[in-house]
Amino acid sequence: MAIKHKDLKKVAKELRGAVKAHGKQAETIEQHIEDMNAPLKMKTSPALLKLSASCKAAARRKFKVYPGAYANMWASKTQKKGKC
């Protein structure tokens, strides 16, 4: 059974209001909610970046077959290094 964000927020609110001793538990739960939402906040991932035109052109010159697995791998590695 998965616990939803709104349920965790409700629990954190109740803990915060109960006793000062539960304040730390509420903070822990709120931090957990933020951590669960963190992957959703990622805007750009290096894996999702498109290849630049210059890297594609360099891969076409270097390899006989483009698009191909080896050519794309080389182009992405070259782009990550900043060489094209």
C-alpha positions, 0 to 999 in steps of 0.5 A, a space after each residue: 500500500 502506497 502512502 500518498 503525499 496528501 496523507 503524509 502532509 496531514 500526518 505531519 500537520 497533526 504531529 506538529 500540533 500534538 506535542 513539541 516532541 513530535 516536531 522532529 517527526 513532522 520535519 522528517 516526514 516533510 523532508 521525505 515528501 520533498 525527497 519524493 517530489 525531487 525527481 519531478 523537479 528535475 528540469 534537464 537530465 544529461 541523458 535527455 539532452 539532444 545532440 548538437 548539430 556539430 556533434 551529429 556532423 562529426 559522427 557522420 564524418 567519422 562513422 560509415 553508418 549514422 544514425 547508429 549505436 556506435 555513432 550515437 554513443 560517440 557523439 554523446 560522449 564527445 558532446 559531454 566532453 565539450 569537444 563539439 
